[in-house]
Amino acid sequence: MSQTVKIHGTLLVKNTTFNFVGQLIPALVAIVRIPYIIHGMGSSGLEFFCWSGLCWGISVCSIWALWGPPTPSRRLFLESRPIPLKR
């Protein structure tokens, strides 16, 4: 019993617009606020901000290199309960 979903052009445009705006607003806020945050941190603020961004980027790339992108089957495997062993 499979169901087919028809996506109309207006629905696709509406959802694409919501996704774009949902990513654009935080990016604009970050562009405006990050200089104030760095200035508020003092003279070592820029150095700390750069190092923390570098460490975050390396850690994310390492996770993707080790495990690859998340997939539904991997998510199901990780969320599944362990199977009890029969003795």
C-alpha positions in Angstrom: 0.0 0.0 0.0 2.2 2.8 -1.2 1.0 6.3 -1.6 2.2 8.7 -4.2 2.6 12.3 -3.3 2.1 15.0 -6.0 4.1 18.1 -5.4 2.6 21.1 -7.1 4.7 24.0 -8.3 3.3 26.5 -5.8 4.0 24.1 -2.9 7.5 23.6 -4.1 8.1 27.4 -4.4 6.6 28.1 -1.0 8.7 25.4 0.8 11.8 26.5 -1.0 11.2 30.1 0.0 10.7 29.1 3.6 13.9 27.1 3.6 15.9 29.9 2.0 14.5 32.6 4.4 15.1 30.2 7.4 18.8 30.0 6.5 19.1 33.7 5.4 17.9 35.3 8.6 20.4 33.6 11.0 23.2 34.3 8.5 22.3 38.1 8.4 22.1 38.2 12.2 25.5 36.6 12.5 27.0 39.0 9.9 25.8 41.9 12.0 26.4 40.6 15.5 29.8 38.7 15.2 31.9 41.9 15.0 30.3 43.2 18.2 30.8 39.9 19.9 34.5 39.8 19.0 34.9 43.5 20.0 33.3 42.7 23.4 35.7 39.9 24.0 38.6 42.3 24.1 42.1 42.0 22.5 42.2 38.3 22.4 38.6 37.9 21.1 39.5 37.6 17.4 42.2 35.0 18.2 39.8 33.0 20.4 37.0 33.2 17.7 39.4 32.0 15.0 40.7 29.1 17.0 37.3 28.0 18.1 36.0 28.1 14.5 39.1 26.2 13.3 38.6 23.5 15.9 34.9 23.2 15.2 35.6 22.8 11.5 38.2 20.2 12.0 36.0 18.2 14.3 33.0 18.3 11.9 35.2 17.2 9.0 36.7 14.4 11.1 33.3 13.1 12.0 32.2 13.1 8.3 35.5 11.4 7.3 35.0 8.6 9.9 31.3 7.9 9.6 30.2 9.6 6.4 27.0 11.5 6.0 24.1 10.5 8.1 21.7 8.1 6.3 18.3 6.8 7.4 19.5 3.2 7.7 22.4 4.3 9.9 20.0 6.3 12.0 17.7 3.3 12.4 20.6 1.1 13.3 21.9 3.6 15.9 18.4 4.1 17.5 17.5 0.5 17.5 17.4 -1.5 20.8 20.0 -4.2 21.3 18.8 -7.7 20.5 19.1 -10.0 23.5 21.3 -13.0 23.0 19.7 -16.5 23.4 21.6 -18.9 25.7 
